[in-house]
């Protein structure tokens, strides 16, 4: 069996699967372009003086690391969307004698090919957007030509996107049981344990202790930044652990209070797989954490009593941190919006039989679409609020002083988060079952 030939036959443009293909390639192009722009910004920091590099490069590295989660989620969603868009063809191949591993390899090859097309389009998009990104100021001047990466870096970034998409596709397909009668069969989903909440509370208390005694832990600026970044990553890790448990509790609460068909169906969709619901909104929660911690730090530095200017790199650090926070929020929400759009599209295709059955029983497409939107936005809002509260507790003294000394900075960060949520809400309109499933009938 020629895997590449089959992958091309099943993945080539066709009217019945054109929308999912365009959506997948566009999402990869967008994420690839953003990744290249962030790498270009980090690369531009290498032109700073050595002492400034010690402060700026770790922060840039953190921004790059934050993109890994949306990218992996997107790759897994792309594999699922590709498989669901070709479910009948894959089932036919299985009936003709293809093994489960061969079917999985075809689906992974399709995802890698789509990622390659998207990554190459992302390079073009990066070159088109670079002139605008070059106007972002750091150290008192626009980045300028330093935003452009060397050719070898572009090649490595393209290969990395393809490899990550293939790996995440393999991870996503690992849970699918390929049989001769169907491409996939659903399995029971475990309920998140309350121990996750206990571990998270303990982790936050530990971080509060470390941050409260930061002066005893570190003395110089570079060490302080290293401790903050490590604590930042640890905080995201423990909060990510409690995410599925939080989503399941929100779903159970909404199920008990449901008064309309939309609310009931939305709660059921959340509880169908709390871990999957969490993966869709984890980027939103991460953005809230970044906004509170980074925004509080930037506000405090900007609101600190003015000292005599020494005309060195440190004078620009407070403003640059705020710029970095806002850019990171924009990047995170764009990635989350792309991931949400493709994941919701995959979910709509996955529930095609359910939606069609409900429609035949008399339920309007609009009712189902409203329930689908609620199933994402309810966890997104809950995660944003919960993570904002947790991160505020984590940096409570700093956050309180930030509101007093630099309220405008705090308001700016809050507005950025709200605009991000609006962007996510707008992005998932592409998965309207009333439109997306018509092309399959």
Buried (B, 14 or more C-beta within 10 A) or exposed (E): EEBEEBBBEBBEEEEEBEBBBEBBBBBBBBBBBBBBBBBBBBBBBEEBEEEBBBBBBBBBEBBBEBBEBBBBBBBBBBBBBBBBBBBEBBBEBBEEEBEBEBBBBBBBBBBBBBBBBBBBBBBEBBBEBBEEBBEBEBBEEBBEEBBBBEEEBBEEBBEBBBEBBBBBBBEBBEEBEBEEEBBBEEEEBEEBEEEBBEEBEEBBEBBBEBBEEBEEEBEEEEEBBBBBBEBBEBBBEBBBBBBBBBBBBBBBEBBEEBEEBBBBBBBBBBBBBBBBBBBBBBBBBBBBBBBBBBBBBBBBBBBEEEEEEEEEBBBBBBBBBBBBBBBBBBBBBBBBBBBBBBBBBBBBBBBBEBBBEBBEEEBEBEBBBBBBBBBBBBBBBBBBEBBBEBBBBBBBEBBEBBBEBBEEBBEBBBEBBEEBBEBBBEBBEBBBBBBBBEBBE
